[in-house]
Amino acid sequence: MRKRTFDIIMILLIAILLVALNQFDLLEKSAKFMFIPILAFYFLGQFAEKSF
């Protein structure tokens, strides 16, 4: 898998997750936790970059 493809997939997953949280009105209550998946995907991306 190319790096650009991996980055696009991760960006789409984060966007879908944040839109879903917003639709269920969970974003206002737990806005401070919305960056946890973003950070997890960031570190996963850094690990994948070393592997690829």
C-alpha positions in Angstrom: 0.0 0.0 0.0 1.4 3.4 -0.9 1.8 6.1 1.7 -0.6 8.5 0.0 -3.3 5.8 -0.2 -2.8 5.1 3.5 -3.0 8.8 4.4 -6.2 9.2 2.4 -7.8 6.2 4.1 -6.9 7.4 7.5 -8.2 11.0 6.8 -11.5 9.5 5.6 -11.8 7.3 8.6 -11.2 10.2 11.0 -13.7 12.4 9.1 -16.4 9.7 9.2 -15.8 9.1 12.9 -16.1 12.8 13.7 -19.2 13.2 11.6 -20.8 10.2 13.2 -20.0 11.6 16.7 -21.6 14.9 15.7 -24.7 13.2 14.4 -25.3 11.4 17.7 -24.6 14.6 19.7 -21.7 13.0 21.4 -19.2 15.6 20.1 -20.3 18.4 22.5 -20.2 16.1 25.6 -16.9 14.6 24.8 -15.1 17.1 22.6 -12.0 16.7 24.6 -11.8 13.0 23.7 -12.2 13.5 19.9 -8.4 13.8 19.5 -7.7 10.4 20.9 -8.5 8.5 17.6 -6.7 11.2 15.7 -3.6 10.7 17.7 -3.9 6.9 17.5 -4.1 7.1 13.8 -1.2 9.5 13.7 1.0 7.1 15.6 -0.3 4.2 13.6 0.7 6.2 10.5 4.2 6.8 11.8 4.6 3.1 12.5 3.3 2.2 9.0 5.6 4.7 7.4 8.6 2.9 8.9 7.3 -0.4 7.7 6.6 0.7 4.1 
